[in-house]
């Protein structure tokens, strides 16, 4: 039961303040979901970003989200709801920073990538902010504390889900072997650049005029190759996909990942 009488101001001014309790519990579920998304991204590849602080921030977000979600179920104090707002707003702030040219902890991204995780995280955090903010409206309030047995079951379930999913994600997945294709879609066999751990390897490739360079995505996320002078641009490359371009003139050709512009490389044609 999450019904509270009007005699308790913190629960709302209406006779039936179930709305506040429902909002708080839904916010707990949303905060938990956002945290799990960050843990999944960490194990799927974000832990390999050259700047280790990014991976640490994803783990911290996941742990904090689980703890705050449990606290929102167990208690309705203002400090707990403010903590929930802090986690959600902080996550949204980090999301916004990652979409700037400067990025965050060495990573810059574009749009709602990675998909669908970015969209899920964005929605859950925005919805959590709206619901938790509503609990501070006197007419809604924070609702009644969840009965102890139900709260214990809900908290144990959240912990179990987080532990089980983390264990599964930690086992990792194999990335499909990359199969090279040319710009017109024909198969080819050419050595070149491997995309792995959010980096181009090698980041500087030297090749003679007339060479065909292959970019093979061996990472767990989609990437796209885009030259600074627009002489070559690939479609998004899913894990296992490859892209080729033939260099007919000498020069130095800088390029980035169009999805993660913090990733950069150069082809030097001699």
N, C-alpha and C positions, 0 to 999 in steps of 0.2 A: 504493500500500500504506500502511495505517495500523496495521500490526502492530508491537508492541514487546515485546521480551523482558523478563522479570521483573528483570533486572539493572539496569534504569533506573527508579529510584523514581518519577520524575516521570510515567512512563507508566502506573503502576499496579502492583499487586503480583501480579496474575495472569499466567500464562504468556502468554496472549493478551489484550492490552490494547486490542483494537480498539474496545471500547465507548467508551473515553475519546475516541478520535479521531473516532468517529462523532458523539458528543455535541457535540464542539467544532465540527465542520463543519456539523452541523444548526443549531447556535446561530448560526453565521456567516450561514447562509441566512435565518434568522428575523430577525436584526438588520438585514440588508440589506432584507428585505421591509418591516419597520417604517419604515425610513428612506425607502423609495420611497413609502410611503403618505403620509408627511409632505410629501414633495416634490410629490406629486400634489395634495394638499389646498392647498398653497401656491399653485400655479398655477391651481387651479380657483376660487379666491376668497379664501382666507385671507390672501393678501397685501394685500387691500383693507381688512382690519380697521383702524379708525381709529388704533389704537396700532400703529405700525410694528414694535415689538419682537416682536409675536406672529409676524409674517411672517418676521422675521429668525431667530427661534427655530426655526421649521419648517425653514428652509434649513440652519441649523446642525445640526439633528438629522439631516437627510438626508445631509449631507456627512460628519458624524462616523460615522454608521451605515455608510456605504459604506467608509470608511477602516478602521474597526474590523473589519468583516466580512472585508476583504482580509487584515488583520493576523492574524485568527484562522485563516485558511487557510495563511498563510505560516509562522506561528510558534505554538508552544504554551506560551510563557513565561507565568508567573503574572501578570505585569504586563499582558499583552495580554488575558488572560481577565478580569482585574479591570476593564480598560477596557470590555470588553463588558458586564460586569455594571453598570458605572457608567452606560453609555448606556441600557440597558434599564430599570434602576431609576429613573433620572432621568426617562425618558419616562413611566413609570407614575406617578411623583410628580406630574408636570405634568398628566397625565390626571385624577388625583384632584383636584388644585386647580381644574381647569377645571369640575369638577362641584359646586363650592361656590358659595355666593351671591356671594362676593368674586371668583371667577373668577381668571384669569391673563392678564396683559397686556390687560385690558379685555374679555376674552371669558369668558362663563359659558355652559355648555351643560348639557343634561339627557340622561340615559340614554346609549344607544349611538348618539347622533347626532354627526356625520353617518353615515348608513348606506350601505354596509357598512363604510366605512373605520374607524370607531371600533372595531367588533368585531374587525376584522382586526388592527389595531394592538394592541389589548388582548391578544388571544390570542398574537400573535407575541412580544411583550415578556415576558409571563408564562412562555411556554415557553422563551424564551432564558435567562431567569433560572434556571429549573429545570435546564436542561441545563448551563449554565456552572457553577452551584453543584456539580453532580455531578462535574465534572472535578477538584474539590478534594478529593473523597473518595479516600483512598489506594487503595482496592480498584478504583477506576475509572481515576483518573489523567487525564492530558491526551492520551494517545495519542502516536503517533509523528508526526514532521513529515511532511507530504505531500511526495512526491518532487517535485523541482524542476520537471520538465516539466509535471506535472499541476497543480502550484501556480500556475505561470505562466499556463496555459490558464484555470484557474478564476478567477484574479484579473482577467485580461483580459476574461473573459466578464462578470464583475460590473461592471467599469468600462463596458463597451460597453452593457450593459443600462441602467445608470444614465444614461449620456449620451443614448442613443436615447430612452428614456422621458421624460427631462427636456425634450428638444427637442420631442417630440410634445405634451407638456402645455403647454409654453411657447407653442405656437401658439394655444392657447385654443379654446374652443367657443362657438358662438352660443347665447344663451339664447332659448327660444321666446317669441314674443310673447304677452303676457298677455291672456287673454280673461276678462272679468268675468262673474261669476255671482252671483246673489243668494243669500241664506241657504237658499231653497227650491230652488236649483239652476237658476233661470231666468236666461237671458242678460240683460245690461244694459249700458248705456253711461253711465258716471258717472266724473267725475274724482275724484281722491282722493290716496292715498298710494302711492308706489312703494317697494318693498323692493329695495334694491340695495346691494352692498358691505357687507352686514351692518348696515344702518341703514335707518330709516324716513325717507322724504323726501316732504314736510317732516316734521320730528319734532313740530311743533306745527301743527295744521290748524284753522282757524276756519271754521265753517259755520253757517248759520241753522237754526233748528228745522225739522224735517221733511226735512232733507237726508239723502240716501243717500251714504255714504262707501264708496269702493272701495279695498281694499288689493290691489295687483298685485305678485306676486313676479317680479321681473326679475333675481333673483340666481341663482347656480349651485347653491344648496342649498335644502332645504326649510325653511320657516319657518311659524310659526303665530301668529295674533293672539289675544291674551287680555286682556280688560279687567280692571282691578284689582277692580271690583265685580261681576265675572262677568255683566255685562249682555250681553256678546257674546264669543263664543269660536269661533274657526274650527277646522276640521280642519287637519292639516298641509297646507301649500300647496307643492306641488312647483313647480319652475321653470316659469313660464308660467301658473300658476293664480292666480285672484283670489277675493276674498271681499268681500261687501258687508253693511253694517248701516245701518238707518235710525234716525236719532236724533229721537225725538218729544218730548223734553224738553230744556230748557236745562241747561247745566252743563259742568263740565270732566271729561272722561273719560280717565283715564290707562290705558295699556295697555303690554304687553310682548310679546316673542316668547316663546311658551311653550317653545320648543326652546332659544333663546338668550336667557335672561332679562336679559342685559346690554344688549340692544336694547330701547329704550323710546321711547314717543311719547305724544302727548296730542291729543285732539280737543276743541276748545272750541266748544260749541254755544250760540249766542246767540239 
